Amino acid sequence: MATALLIIDVQQALCTGQDECFEIKRVIPNINYLSAKAREAGIPVILIQHEEKGDMLQHGSEGWQLAESLKTSPQDLRVRKTNRDSFYQTHLQAQLQDLGIDCLIICGLQTDYCVNATVRQALKLGYDVVLAADAHSTVDNGNLAAEDIITEHNADLARLTGPVARIDVTQTRDIRI
């Protein structure tokens, strides 16, 4: 299987200040571990950045920039998006097809928004998905604590299967790259 690593929305606005995601100082090192292993193995790393006009994630703003502690490489591919689903009206699908990718390792922010939407769409499109269980995060939503949201999504997504694809929810150190 040809694999790619998707790193979703690890941007300054979600990694610092009042909108800082739960345990981000643990999550980013896990993401960096995955990206280092992927680059070492020649697996494409795709950095996805959300943007919204007039928002903390406005293209080019300080909040839109990738988190300072996120390790990147000039060889990493980049995708800009304006929707929770990283495939919606982006060139992600075309990039993956050009690379012959059929398996995605997914990590990033926010669990209950962009990570969830992208994982589900990837499954629908026929990609096998490995969700890094300890390399995605979110914030409290008023009803649930971030930790509970993460736990719930890990459990729910692990139960999903498609007609030709599957989702595995795996701890970062157990993901074989």
NUMARVO-542202 format. One record per residue: residue number from 0; residue in one letter; x, y, z of N, C-alpha, C in turn. Coordinates in steps of 0.05 Angstrom, whole numbers. Example, Ala and Ser with C-alpha at 12.3 -4.5 7.8 and 13.67 -1.06 7.14 Angstrom:
BEGIN
+-----+------+--------+--------+--------+--------+--------+--------+--------+--------+--------+
: pos : code :   n.px :   n.py :   n.pz :  ca.px :  ca.py :  ca.pz :   c.px :   c.py :   c.pz :
+-----+------+--------+--------+--------+--------+--------+--------+--------+--------+--------+
:   0 :    a :    264 :   -114 :    156 :    246 :    -90 :    156 :    264 :    -66 :    156 :
:   1 :    s :    257 :    -45 :    142 :    273 :    -21 :    143 :    258 :      1 :    157 :
+-----+------+--------+--------+--------+--------+--------+--------+--------+--------+--------+
//
This chain:
BEGIN
+-----+------+--------+--------+--------+--------+--------+--------+--------+--------+--------+
: pos : code :   n.px :   n.py :   n.pz :  ca.px :  ca.py :  ca.pz :   c.px :   c.py :   c.pz :
+-----+------+--------+--------+--------+--------+--------+--------+--------+--------+--------+
:   0 :    m :     17 :    -24 :      0 :      0 :      0 :      0 :     17 :     25 :      0 :
:   1 :    a :     10 :     44 :    -16 :     24 :     70 :    -17 :     10 :     88 :      4 :
:   2 :    t :     26 :    100 :     21 :     16 :    115 :     44 :     25 :    144 :     43 :
:   3 :    a :      8 :    161 :     54 :     15 :    190 :     58 :      7 :    197 :     87 :
:   4 :    l :     20 :    216 :     98 :     14 :    227 :    124 :      0 :    254 :    121 :
:   5 :    l :    -24 :    257 :    131 :    -38 :    283 :    131 :    -36 :    295 :    158 :
:   6 :    i :    -26 :    320 :    160 :    -25 :    335 :    184 :    -44 :    358 :    181 :
:   7 :    i :    -66 :    357 :    196 :    -89 :    376 :    193 :    -88 :    399 :    213 :
:   8 :    d :    -87 :    423 :    202 :    -92 :    448 :    217 :    -76 :    452 :    243 :
:   9 :    v :    -50 :    444 :    243 :    -33 :    449 :    266 :    -22 :    477 :    263 :
:  10 :    q :    -40 :    496 :    269 :    -35 :    525 :    264 :    -34 :    540 :    290 :
:  11 :    q :    -19 :    562 :    289 :    -14 :    579 :    313 :    -39 :    584 :    329 :
:  12 :    a :    -61 :    593 :    316 :    -85 :    600 :    331 :    -97 :    578 :    347 :
:  13 :    l :    -91 :    553 :    339 :   -102 :    530 :    353 :    -82 :    517 :    373 :
:  14 :    c :    -58 :    528 :    373 :    -37 :    517 :    389 :    -27 :    536 :    411 :
:  15 :    t :    -38 :    560 :    413 :    -30 :    579 :    433 :    -55 :    595 :    441 :
:  16 :    g :    -53 :    609 :    464 :    -74 :    627 :    473 :    -99 :    614 :    481 :
:  17 :    q :   -121 :    628 :    480 :   -147 :    619 :    490 :   -158 :    596 :    474 :
:  18 :    d :   -150 :    592 :    449 :   -160 :    570 :    433 :   -141 :    546 :    431 :
:  19 :    e :   -121 :    546 :    450 :   -101 :    524 :    450 :   -115 :    497 :    455 :
:  20 :    c :   -110 :    478 :    438 :   -122 :    452 :    440 :   -110 :    436 :    464 :
:  21 :    f :   -125 :    418 :    474 :   -119 :    401 :    497 :    -92 :    386 :    493 :
:  22 :    e :    -75 :    389 :    513 :    -49 :    375 :    513 :    -33 :    379 :    488 :
:  23 :    i :    -34 :    402 :    476 :    -20 :    408 :    451 :     10 :    403 :    453 :
:  24 :    k :     21 :    407 :    477 :     50 :    403 :    480 :     58 :    374 :    481 :
:  25 :    r :     38 :    356 :    483 :     43 :    327 :    480 :     36 :    319 :    451 :
:  26 :    v :     16 :    331 :    440 :      6 :    323 :    414 :     26 :    330 :    392 :
:  27 :    i :     37 :    354 :    392 :     55 :    362 :    370 :     80 :    345 :    370 :
:  28 :    p :     93 :    338 :    392 :    115 :    319 :    390 :    107 :    292 :    378 :
:  29 :    n :     83 :    282 :    383 :     74 :    258 :    370 :     72 :    261 :    340 :
:  30 :    i :     61 :    284 :    332 :     59 :    290 :    303 :     87 :    292 :    291 :
:  31 :    n :    105 :    306 :    305 :    133 :    308 :    295 :    146 :    281 :    292 :
:  32 :    y :    140 :    263 :    311 :    151 :    236 :    310 :    141 :    222 :    284 :
:  33 :    l :    115 :    224 :    279 :    104 :    212 :    255 :    115 :    223 :    229 :
:  34 :    s :    118 :    250 :    229 :    128 :    263 :    204 :    157 :    256 :    200 :
:  35 :    a :    173 :    254 :    221 :    201 :    246 :    218 :    203 :    218 :    207 :
:  36 :    k :    187 :    199 :    217 :    187 :    172 :    208 :    178 :    170 :    179 :
:  37 :    a :    158 :    186 :    172 :    147 :    186 :    145 :    169 :    196 :    125 :
:  38 :    r :    181 :    218 :    132 :    202 :    230 :    114 :    225 :    210 :    111 :
:  39 :    e :    233 :    197 :    133 :    254 :    177 :    132 :    247 :    154 :    114 :
:  40 :    a :    222 :    146 :    113 :    212 :    124 :     96 :    204 :    132 :     68 :
:  41 :    g :    207 :    158 :     62 :    200 :    168 :     35 :    170 :    170 :     31 :
:  42 :    i :    155 :    172 :     53 :    126 :    175 :     52 :    119 :    204 :     50 :
:  43 :    p :    102 :    212 :     32 :     94 :    241 :     30 :     81 :    251 :     55 :
:  44 :    v :     89 :    275 :     63 :     77 :    289 :     86 :     61 :    313 :     74 :
:  45 :    i :     35 :    314 :     81 :     18 :    335 :     70 :      8 :    352 :     93 :
:  46 :    l :     16 :    378 :     92 :      8 :    397 :    113 :    -17 :    412 :    103 :
:  47 :    i :    -38 :    410 :    119 :    -64 :    422 :    111 :    -69 :    445 :    130 :
:  48 :    q :    -76 :    468 :    118 :    -82 :    492 :    133 :   -110 :    503 :    127 :
:  49 :    h :   -125 :    507 :    148 :   -152 :    518 :    146 :   -150 :    549 :    144 :
:  50 :    e :   -168 :    561 :    129 :   -168 :    590 :    128 :   -197 :    600 :    126 :
:  51 :    e :   -201 :    623 :    139 :   -227 :    637 :    139 :   -222 :    667 :    139 :
:  52 :    k :   -236 :    680 :    121 :   -234 :    709 :    120 :   -245 :    722 :    145 :
:  53 :    g :   -231 :    743 :    155 :   -240 :    757 :    178 :   -240 :    741 :    204 :
:  54 :    d :   -224 :    720 :    205 :   -222 :    702 :    228 :   -194 :    699 :    237 :
:  55 :    m :   -190 :    686 :    260 :   -163 :    682 :    270 :   -146 :    665 :    251 :
:  56 :    l :   -160 :    651 :    232 :   -146 :    634 :    213 :   -146 :    646 :    185 :
:  57 :    q :   -147 :    673 :    184 :   -147 :    686 :    158 :   -120 :    681 :    144 :
:  58 :    h :   -121 :    674 :    118 :    -96 :    667 :    104 :    -75 :    689 :    108 :
:  59 :    g :    -51 :    680 :    115 :    -29 :    698 :    118 :    -26 :    710 :    146 :
:  60 :    s :    -47 :    708 :    162 :    -46 :    720 :    189 :    -27 :    703 :    207 :
:  61 :    e :    -20 :    714 :    230 :     -3 :    700 :    249 :    -17 :    674 :    258 :
:  62 :    g :    -43 :    675 :    264 :    -57 :    651 :    272 :    -59 :    629 :    251 :
:  63 :    w :    -58 :    637 :    225 :    -59 :    618 :    203 :    -33 :    603 :    200 :
:  64 :    q :    -11 :    614 :    208 :     15 :    601 :    205 :     16 :    575 :    219 :
:  65 :    l :     32 :    557 :    209 :     36 :    531 :    223 :     49 :    536 :    250 :
:  66 :    a :     42 :    519 :    269 :     53 :    522 :    297 :     83 :    522 :    296 :
:  67 :    e :     95 :    539 :    312 :    124 :    542 :    313 :    138 :    516 :    320 :
:  68 :    s :    126 :    499 :    336 :    139 :    474 :    345 :    135 :    451 :    325 :
:  69 :    l :    119 :    455 :    304 :    114 :    435 :    284 :    138 :    434 :    266 :
:  70 :    k :    150 :    411 :    263 :    174 :    408 :    246 :    164 :    402 :    218 :
:  71 :    t :    173 :    418 :    199 :    166 :    415 :    171 :    191 :    412 :    154 :
:  72 :    s :    186 :    405 :    128 :    208 :    403 :    109 :    199 :    417 :     83 :
:  73 :    p :    218 :    427 :     68 :    211 :    440 :     43 :    198 :    420 :     23 :
:  74 :    q :    203 :    394 :     27 :    191 :    374 :     10 :    162 :    368 :     17 :
:  75 :    d :    152 :    377 :     40 :    125 :    372 :     48 :    106 :    385 :     28 :
:  76 :    l :     84 :    372 :     22 :     64 :    383 :      5 :     45 :    399 :     22 :
:  77 :    r :     31 :    418 :     10 :     13 :    436 :     25 :    -14 :    437 :     11 :
:  78 :    v :    -34 :    439 :     28 :    -62 :    442 :     19 :    -75 :    464 :     36 :
:  79 :    r :    -88 :    482 :     23 :   -104 :    503 :     36 :   -133 :    495 :     34 :
:  80 :    k :   -149 :    498 :     55 :   -177 :    491 :     55 :   -194 :    512 :     69 :
:  81 :    t :   -220 :    511 :     62 :   -239 :    530 :     74 :   -262 :    515 :     86 :
:  82 :    n :   -260 :    489 :     88 :   -282 :    472 :     98 :   -270 :    452 :    117 :
:  83 :    r :   -286 :    440 :    135 :   -276 :    420 :    154 :   -264 :    396 :    139 :
:  84 :    d :   -276 :    388 :    117 :   -267 :    366 :    101 :   -243 :    375 :     84 :
:  85 :    s :   -220 :    363 :     89 :   -196 :    370 :     74 :   -197 :    364 :     44 :
:  86 :    f :   -217 :    348 :     36 :   -220 :    341 :      8 :   -237 :    361 :     -7 :
:  87 :    y :   -255 :    375 :      7 :   -275 :    392 :     -5 :   -263 :    416 :    -19 :
:  88 :    q :   -266 :    417 :    -45 :   -257 :    440 :    -61 :   -227 :    446 :    -57 :
:  89 :    t :   -211 :    424 :    -54 :   -182 :    427 :    -52 :   -170 :    409 :    -73 :
:  90 :    h :   -143 :    410 :    -76 :   -129 :    392 :    -94 :   -118 :    367 :    -80 :
:  91 :    l :   -127 :    362 :    -56 :   -117 :    339 :    -41 :   -122 :    313 :    -55 :
:  92 :    q :   -146 :    308 :    -64 :   -152 :    283 :    -78 :   -135 :    279 :   -102 :
:  93 :    a :   -131 :    300 :   -118 :   -114 :    298 :   -142 :    -85 :    292 :   -135 :
:  94 :    q :    -75 :    305 :   -113 :    -48 :    300 :   -104 :    -45 :    270 :    -97 :
:  95 :    l :    -64 :    260 :    -81 :    -62 :    232 :    -72 :    -64 :    213 :    -96 :
:  96 :    q :    -81 :    219 :   -115 :    -83 :    202 :   -139 :    -57 :    202 :   -155 :
:  97 :    d :    -46 :    226 :   -159 :    -20 :    229 :   -173 :      2 :    213 :   -160 :
:  98 :    l :      1 :    211 :   -134 :     22 :    196 :   -119 :     15 :    166 :   -116 :
:  99 :    g :     -9 :    159 :   -125 :    -17 :    131 :   -123 :    -23 :    122 :    -94 :
: 100 :    i :    -32 :    140 :    -78 :    -36 :    135 :    -49 :    -63 :    120 :    -45 :
: 101 :    d :    -62 :    100 :    -28 :    -87 :     86 :    -21 :    -91 :     83 :      9 :
: 102 :    c :    -71 :     93 :     25 :    -73 :     92 :     54 :    -64 :    119 :     65 :
: 103 :    l :    -79 :    129 :     85 :    -73 :    155 :     97 :    -69 :    151 :    127 :
: 104 :    i :    -47 :    162 :    137 :    -44 :    165 :    166 :    -53 :    194 :    172 :
: 105 :    i :    -71 :    197 :    191 :    -83 :    224 :    196 :    -78 :    232 :    225 :
: 106 :    c :    -70 :    257 :    228 :    -67 :    269 :    255 :    -72 :    299 :    252 :
: 107 :    g :    -74 :    313 :    275 :    -78 :    342 :    274 :   -100 :    353 :    291 :
: 108 :    l :   -112 :    375 :    282 :   -132 :    390 :    298 :   -156 :    396 :    280 :
: 109 :    q :   -178 :    399 :    290 :   -190 :    392 :    315 :   -205 :    367 :    312 :
: 110 :    t :   -203 :    350 :    331 :   -215 :    323 :    331 :   -243 :    322 :    320 :
: 111 :    d :   -261 :    338 :    332 :   -289 :    337 :    327 :   -298 :    354 :    302 :
: 112 :    y :   -279 :    367 :    290 :   -286 :    382 :    266 :   -270 :    372 :    242 :
: 113 :    c :   -247 :    383 :    237 :   -233 :    376 :    212 :   -221 :    348 :    212 :
: 114 :    v :   -211 :    338 :    234 :   -201 :    311 :    234 :   -224 :    291 :    229 :
: 115 :    n :   -246 :    294 :    243 :   -269 :    276 :    240 :   -279 :    277 :    211 :
: 116 :    a :   -283 :    301 :    200 :   -294 :    304 :    173 :   -275 :    291 :    152 :
: 117 :    t :   -249 :    296 :    155 :   -230 :    286 :    136 :   -227 :    255 :    138 :
: 118 :    v :   -227 :    244 :    162 :   -226 :    215 :    165 :   -250 :    202 :    152 :
: 119 :    r :   -273 :    213 :    157 :   -298 :    201 :    145 :   -299 :    203 :    115 :
: 120 :    q :   -290 :    226 :    104 :   -290 :    229 :     75 :   -268 :    211 :     62 :
: 121 :    a :   -246 :    208 :     75 :   -225 :    190 :     65 :   -236 :    162 :     63 :
: 122 :    l :   -250 :    153 :     83 :   -262 :    126 :     83 :   -282 :    124 :     60 :
: 123 :    k :   -299 :    144 :     57 :   -319 :    145 :     36 :   -306 :    144 :      8 :
: 124 :    l :   -283 :    156 :      5 :   -268 :    156 :    -20 :   -252 :    131 :    -25 :
: 125 :    g :   -252 :    113 :     -5 :   -239 :     87 :     -9 :   -211 :     85 :      2 :
: 126 :    y :   -202 :    105 :     17 :   -175 :    103 :     29 :   -176 :     87 :     55 :
: 127 :    d :   -157 :     70 :     59 :   -153 :     59 :     86 :   -141 :     81 :    103 :
: 128 :    v :   -150 :     83 :    128 :   -142 :    105 :    145 :   -130 :     94 :    171 :
: 129 :    v :   -108 :    105 :    179 :    -97 :    101 :    206 :    -99 :    128 :    220 :
: 130 :    l :   -116 :    129 :    240 :   -118 :    154 :    256 :    -99 :    150 :    280 :
: 131 :    a :    -81 :    169 :    283 :    -62 :    169 :    305 :    -77 :    178 :    331 :
: 132 :    a :    -84 :    158 :    347 :   -102 :    163 :    370 :    -93 :    184 :    389 :
: 133 :    d :    -66 :    188 :    392 :    -55 :    207 :    411 :    -41 :    230 :    397 :
: 134 :    a :    -49 :    234 :    372 :    -36 :    256 :    356 :    -58 :    274 :    343 :
: 135 :    h :    -81 :    276 :    356 :   -101 :    295 :    348 :   -113 :    306 :    374 :
: 136 :    s :   -125 :    330 :    371 :   -135 :    344 :    395 :   -157 :    364 :    388 :
: 137 :    t :   -169 :    375 :    409 :   -190 :    394 :    406 :   -192 :    411 :    431 :
: 138 :    v :   -214 :    426 :    434 :   -219 :    442 :    458 :   -246 :    433 :    470 :
: 139 :    d :   -250 :    440 :    495 :   -276 :    434 :    508 :   -298 :    448 :    491 :
: 140 :    n :   -322 :    435 :    489 :   -343 :    447 :    472 :   -367 :    458 :    488 :
: 141 :    g :   -365 :    459 :    514 :   -387 :    468 :    530 :   -404 :    446 :    541 :
: 142 :    n :   -404 :    423 :    528 :   -418 :    399 :    537 :   -399 :    377 :    546 :
: 143 :    l :   -377 :    375 :    531 :   -357 :    354 :    537 :   -330 :    366 :    540 :
: 144 :    a :   -313 :    354 :    556 :   -285 :    362 :    559 :   -271 :    352 :    534 :
: 145 :    a :   -250 :    366 :    526 :   -234 :    358 :    503 :   -225 :    329 :    505 :
: 146 :    e :   -216 :    321 :    528 :   -206 :    294 :    532 :   -228 :    273 :    526 :
: 147 :    d :   -253 :    279 :    534 :   -275 :    261 :    528 :   -283 :    261 :    499 :
: 148 :    i :   -281 :    284 :    486 :   -286 :    286 :    457 :   -266 :    268 :    441 :
: 149 :    i :   -241 :    270 :    449 :   -220 :    254 :    435 :   -225 :    225 :    439 :
: 150 :    t :   -231 :    217 :    464 :   -236 :    189 :    470 :   -260 :    179 :    455 :
: 151 :    e :   -282 :    194 :    455 :   -306 :    187 :    440 :   -301 :    184 :    410 :
: 152 :    h :   -287 :    202 :    398 :   -281 :    200 :    370 :   -263 :    177 :    363 :
: 153 :    n :   -243 :    172 :    380 :   -226 :    148 :    375 :   -243 :    123 :    375 :
: 154 :    a :   -261 :    120 :    394 :   -278 :     97 :    395 :   -298 :     95 :    372 :
: 155 :    d :   -311 :    118 :    366 :   -330 :    118 :    344 :   -318 :    112 :    317 :
: 156 :    l :   -295 :    125 :    311 :   -282 :    122 :    285 :   -271 :     94 :    282 :
: 157 :    a :   -262 :     82 :    304 :   -251 :     55 :    302 :   -272 :     35 :    294 :
: 158 :    r :   -297 :     41 :    298 :   -319 :     23 :    291 :   -329 :     26 :    262 :
: 159 :    l :   -320 :     46 :    249 :   -328 :     51 :    221 :   -313 :     33 :    201 :
: 160 :    t :   -327 :     23 :    182 :   -314 :     10 :    159 :   -330 :     18 :    134 :
: 161 :    g :   -317 :     16 :    112 :   -330 :     21 :     87 :   -330 :     -4 :     70 :
: 162 :    p :   -342 :     -4 :     47 :   -344 :    -28 :     30 :   -316 :    -37 :     21 :
: 163 :    v :   -297 :    -19 :     18 :   -271 :    -27 :      9 :   -248 :    -16 :     26 :
: 164 :    a :   -254 :     -2 :     47 :   -233 :     11 :     63 :   -240 :      8 :     93 :
: 165 :    r :   -220 :     15 :    109 :   -223 :     12 :    138 :   -209 :     34 :    153 :
: 166 :    i :   -216 :     38 :    178 :   -203 :     57 :    196 :   -191 :     42 :    219 :
: 167 :    d :   -165 :     46 :    224 :   -152 :     35 :    248 :   -145 :     59 :    265 :
: 168 :    v :   -151 :     58 :    290 :   -144 :     79 :    309 :   -121 :     67 :    326 :
: 169 :    t :    -97 :     79 :    323 :    -73 :     68 :    334 :    -56 :     89 :    348 :
: 170 :    q :    -44 :     82 :    370 :    -25 :    100 :    384 :     -1 :    106 :    366 :
: 171 :    t :      9 :    130 :    367 :     30 :    139 :    350 :     54 :    119 :    349 :
: 172 :    r :     64 :    111 :    371 :     87 :     93 :    372 :     82 :     65 :    360 :
: 173 :    d :     56 :     58 :    357 :     49 :     32 :    346 :     43 :     33 :    316 :
: 174 :    i :     44 :     57 :    304 :     39 :     59 :    275 :     64 :     51 :    260 :
: 175 :    r :     61 :     31 :    243 :     84 :     22 :    227 :     86 :     39 :    201 :
: 176 :    i :    109 :     52 :    199 :    114 :     68 :    175 :    137 :     56 :    160 :
+-----+------+--------+--------+--------+--------+--------+--------+--------+--------+--------+
//
